[in-house]
């Protein structure tokens, strides 16, 4: 069975379908004839494979509780491995109703009211809303654009302004109290944990900014340049 919904030139009128960005435009302070250029909700039909799967499930006509089986976790594992080079285990995964909900839970679980949460804007606006709505302080390392050309001035690591001590918010390290079966009396060392996350955090920042994964330390300038050249970025 082939894909049926690949006509990206087809104009689909979504008005009158309780569509948020069209039917509620005036209610949200926008003109009635607005043409919203959303990313999260684009006016393309969903893949016919997804459409057919939803129809098959709906035809059961019983909408009770369901659970994810091994196929779900296999799909997530495959995505994380092929897209990010990360082998995840099912025990590490926690299902949530959506990304924004998960971010809100993470904000409340990992920070206290009044503490700062750093994001890199421009980004999906609910990311900042869940920070502010939960009583946290928003810290943004935003994209800087040239006023004349509109081109980003800090689009790559070579152009990006590195944070200094004056820019960095206060960092609080939380310790998870679990027994260590290796150490004496179940004790663990306390000196290393606050310093250990720095290297993987920098590695993940490079991955998120460039799409290039580095699995060796230290991340020297030459190692970064070599990796970017292999990836065709420079």
N, C-alpha and C positions, 0 to 999 in steps of 0.2 A: 504494500500500500504506500503510495507516494504522498508527499506533502501537498496539501490543497490550498494553503493560505499564504502563498508567496507573492501575491499581487500587491506590491507596496505602493502602486499608483492609484489604487481604488480609494475613493473618498467615502468614508463611512460617517453618516450623520448620527451622532450620538445624543443629540438634543432630545429631550423627552424620555430619556432612559434613567433619570435620576443621576446622571453623570455629574460628579462634583465640579469639575473644571468648566463645564458648560452651563448646566442647569442651576448651579448655585453661584454663578459669577457675580450677579448683582448683589446677592446676600453677602458676599465676601468683599464688596467694595470695588468691583470691576465692572466695565461696560458690558451690556448684554450681548454685544456682538464681538466680544473679545476673542482673539485667536491664541489660546494658551499653548506655549511651546514647552510642554512638560517633558521630562525625561522618564520619570517613574511611571507615567501613564500616557503612553504614546498611542496614536490612533491607528495602530496596525492590528490586524487580527492575530490572535494567539495561534501558535502552531496547531495544525489539525490533529496531531498526535495527542496533544494535551486536551483539545476540545473533545475528541472521541473518548478519551479516558474518563473525563468528567461526566459525559453523557452515560457511559456504561455504568459508572458508579451511581449516578442519580436514578437510573432505571430500576435499581433495587427497591426504591420507594420506601426504604427504612433507613432513617438517618440517625442511627444510634452511635454509641461510642466505638471508635476504631483505634487501632494502634499500628505503629510502623513495624514492618518485618525486616528481615535481613537485606532485602532488596534496597530498602531506603538507605541503610547504613553503607551498603556496598556502593551506591551511587555517590554518596557524600565522600566516602574514602577515595573513590576514583577521581572525583573532581579536585579534591585537595592535593592529591598526589600529582596529577597531570598538570594542574594549573600553578601550584605553589611548591611542588617538590617536597611535600610534608605528608608523612605516613601517620594518619590519625587512627586511634582505636575507638570502637563504638562506645566504650565506657567513658570516653572523654566528652562525648557529644550530648548536648542538652537541647531538646526541641523547645521552640518558643513560638508564640503566635505571629511574630514578625520581627524584622530587624530593629525598628524603632523601640518596640517593647523590650527587646533584649538589651539595647543600649541603656534604656531607663533602668532596668534591673541592675546592669553592671555599674551604672553611676551610683545607685543607692547602696550597692553591696561593697563597692571599693572606695567610696569617699564619704566624708561627713559633711553636713550642711556648712556652708561657708568656705569649703575647700575649692581649689581651682581644678578645672578640667581643660586640657589643651586639645584643640581641634585645628585643622588646617582648612580655612575657608578660601574660596567659596565651596560649600558643600551643602548637601540636602538640608533644608532649613529645620526639620524636626530634630536634627542632631544638636543644634544649639538650644532648641526649645526644651528638650528633656533635661538639659543641664540647668538652665535657668528656672524651669518649673519645679525642680527638686531642690531649690535653694543653694545651688552651687555657683561658683564664680566662673564665668566663661573667659578663657584665655585663647586667643586666636593667633596663629602664625599664618597670616593670609597671603594670598597670591598678589604680588605687586605688578601692576600693569603700567606700561609706558603711556602717558597721557596723550601723546600725539599719534602713536601707531597702534595702540591697544595690545601690543605684544607683551607677553609676560617677561618680567625682568629677573624673576627667580624661578624659572621653570625647570632648571636642572640643578644638580648639586653644585656644579661649578659656579652658578650664579647666586646660590641661596645664602642668605645671611645666617651665619651660625649663631645660636643663642649664647649669650654671655651670662655671667652670674646676675647681672642686673635684669635680664629678661626671664630668667628661669624662676617659676613659682616654687614655693616651699614644697619639698618632697617628704612625705611621711612614709616610712617603711612599716608595713604590718607583718607580723610574724604569725604563721600558721603553726599552732602547737600540736605537733604530731610526734609520737615516739619514734626514735631512730633505732632500728633493730641492730645496727652495727656498733654505735657508740656505747660506752659504758653507762649503765643505768638508764638507757634510752635517751641520753642527753645528745644535744646537737650543738655545734659551734655557732656562735652568734656574730663573729667578726665578719664573715664573708657575705652573708645574705644581702645586706644593703648594697654591696658593691657588685655582686654577680650580675644583676639584671642589665647593667649598662651596656655590655658588649652585645647581647642578643637584641636589646632595644634599638641600638644603632644599626645592627644588621637588618632588622625588620623595617626600620625607617628607610633604609636604602632600597629594600625590596619594594615597599609601597610606593616610593617616589619614582623608581625606574623600571620595576618589573624584573630586575636582575637579582638572583639569589646568590649570596656568597656564603659558603659553608666552611671557611677557614679564617682564623684569626692570626694576627691582628689585621684589621682592615686598613692597610697602609694606602697612601695615595696611589702608588704604582699598582697595587693589586686592584684597586677600584678602576683605574684607567684600563688595565688589561681586560677586566671583566666587561666593561662598557664597550670596548673595541670588539670583543668576541660577540657581543650581543648586537653590534651594529649601531650603537647609539652615538659613537663618536668615530 
